[in-house]
Amino acid sequence: MIAKRLVMLLALSGAVLPAAAQQPSAKGDARAEIAAHIPGARAEELRSSPIPGVYELTRGTDIAYVTADGKYAFSGDLYDLGTNNNLTEQRRRELRIKRIAAVPESEMLIFGPKDPKYTITVFTDVDCPYCRKLHSQMAEYNRLGVRVRYLLFPRTGPNTPSWTKAEQVWCSADRNDALTRAKLGQELKTKPCSDNTVAQTYALAHDFAVQGTPAIIMADGEMLPGYLPPDTLLQHLKESGK
């Protein structure tokens, strides 16, 4: 997981920070002092955690924890034993909501009613079998009031057939039709264009630690890692209240 790599990054940065960083002055900003000793880290990526003396470090939507003296770092989910709430997952959801909100709908492929009851955002791969299954049932999702906003995520990465197809979809005059045809296995004649957004949405998927597709992001920030039939998804949406 990326969180573990964050901890390794902290260790490689020196593990034990200089004394000045281990004991931040009352007037100093502990976040800035800690960040100064983590390669590529910024003070704004650090914030106080629910544990006194422990700071939360975020990269994308991944989270690790580091002590204020810079000596220790750990990854994993943090629970409030009084409420049994997963505080780390709550934070991940907040970060997902913020990142998704920053993506304009003009950079998404949207299928759905004008006045939906629910909206989901889905990372999709043109060649993924379960992505194709989900798309083949689009009319039913829409009938149930679910609006689907797609972000293209060719899992195989740049310079692969799936990546080229994703670019062709984006560069088509009718992107929705092109996506449908691509998911049916039809060849697209459109040439990739330089202003496509595939690289950006691919990077966003990695920031979200997407492991497979389809990856469904709910309105409350929950990420569902996989296909759900229309009725099952609707039930989950009703239970979440979003």
N, C-alpha and C positions, 0 to 999 in steps of 0.2 A: 504494500500500500504506500501511497505517497506520504502519508503521515510518518511512517517509519523512515522514509528517505529524508524527511525533514529533520528527524532526530539525528540521523547519520550526518546530515549537513551541519547540525549544531556541534556534533562531536568533532568533525573534521575541521571546524572553524577554530578549534583550540580547546574545546571541552571546558577547561578551567580558565575563566577570563582573568585579565589583570586585576589587581586589587582595586583599582579605581572603579572598575565595572562591577566587582563583587559587592561593593558597598557604596551604592549611589548616594550622593549627598542629598540632604533634605530639600535643597533648592533645585537639584538636578532632576532631569526626566529619566526615570529608570528605563523607559521604553527606548529612548534614543541611545542610551549607553549600552543596552543589550543588543540593539540592532546594529550598532557599530562593529560588533564582533561576530556577526552572522553574515556570511557572503551573500550579497544581493538583497538582504533584508532591509525593510524600511520601518521607521518607527510606527507608521500608521498600520502596519501589519500586526502590531502587538497591542494587546489591551489586557486589562486586569481580568483574571478569571474569578470564579466564585471562591477559589481557595486563596486565602491571604498569602501574599508573597509569591504567587505563581502567576505567570503571564501566559496568555493565549497567543499563539503564533499562527496566522492563517496564510496559506498559499492557495489561491483559487478558492475552492470550498473545502480544502483539506485543513485539518487542525492538529497542532501539536502543542505541548505545554513546556514552558521553561521557567525555572526559578529565577527570582529577581537577582540573585547573586551570580547567575550564569553557570552554576556548577552542575545542574541537573536538568535533563529534558526527558520527556516521555510522551508516548502516543497512546491512543485508546479512548474509549468513550467514558465520559465523566457523568456519574449518576448522582442525583440528589436522593439520598436514601430516605428522606422524610416523605417525599412525594413520589418516589420511584420514577421521576422524570429523567430522561436521557438528555442532559444539558448540552452535550456535544452535538447530538443530532438536531436539537432545537437550533443551535447556532448554524449548523450546516444548512438547514432549511432557510434561515434568514439570509444567508449568503447566496443561496440559489435564487431566491425571490429577487434579490437585489440585482444579480447578474442577468437574469432573464428579463427583468424590467428595463434593463439598459439596451436590449436588442430591439430595434424598431420592427414593427410588424411588416414593414416593407422588405425586411430581410428574411422573412419566413414564408413558407408555402402553407396557405391556410385553406382548410376544408371545413365547412360547417354552416349552420344557420346564422342568420343575421342577429337574432336575439337568443343566444345559447343559454342554457341553464348552467353549463359548466364549460370551462376551457382548460385544455391540457396542452403542454408543449412536449413534443416528442423528437428525440434524436433518432434519425432513421438512416438506414443504409439501403441503397437501391437493390443490392444483391442479397440482403438478409432474408432468409425464408420466412421468419416470423414477422418481419416488417411487411413483407408482401401479404401475409395472411391478414394482418391488421388492416392494411390498405384495401384489401379486397372486401372488407366489411364496413368500409367508410360510410356507406349509405345508412347502415344500421346505427352506427355511433351517432351520426348526425340526426337520425330520426329520434333518438333518445335525448336529444338536446345537447350533445357533446360536440364542441368545436375543437378541432385538431389543428395545432400549429406545428408544422414540421421545421426542424433544423437539420440540414444535411450533414451526416457524419459517416463518410466512407471509412470503415474500420481498418481497412488494409493500408491506409495512408497514401501520401503523395506518390505520383508516378505509377499508379496501379490502374487496372481497368475500372474498378469501382469509383475511384477518384475522378477519372475522366468522365464517366457517366454522370456523376454528381455535378460536375462543371457543365456538362451539356444540358442537364435539366435546368440549371440556374440560368443559362444563357439562351434558353428557348423563349420565343415570343409568348407562348402560353405555358408557363412553368407547371401548373397543376396538371395539364394534359400530358406534358412531357414526363412528369414523374409517374403518372399512372401507366403510361406506355412503357417506361423503363422497368417498372415493377412487374409488368407482364412479360418482360423479356424481349421487348421489341427494340430494334436498333434505332438509335437516334442519329440523325444526320447533322445536327447542330454542331458547329465548331465551338470549342471552349473559348470564352472571352476573358479579357484581363481583369474586368471589374466584378468577377464573381466573388461570392462570400464564403466559399467552401473552406478556405484556410482558416477563416475566423471562427466558423462554427465547429470545425474540427478541433481547434485549440480550446474552445469553450467546453467541448465534451471532455477533453483531457483534464481541464480544470475541475470539472465535476466528477472526475474519477469514474467516468462511464466505462463499464467493463464489457457490456454487450448491448445489442439493440433488439427491439426498440427499447429505449430508456424513456419512461414517461415521467414528466415533471408535473406534479399537481400544483394547483393554485396556492396551496399552503407550503410549498417547497419540498414536500415529500417526493422522493425519487423511487419509482417502481421499476425494478430491473427486469423487464420482460413483457411479453405479450399478455394481455388480458382480453377475454371475449367481451363483447359489448355489454351484456347483462352483468357480468362480474365487475367490470370497470364501473358501471353505473352504480352498483351497490357500494363499491368502495368510495365513490364520490359522495354518495348520500351520507355515508357514515362519517366521512371527514368534514362534511358540512361546507365544502368548497366547490 
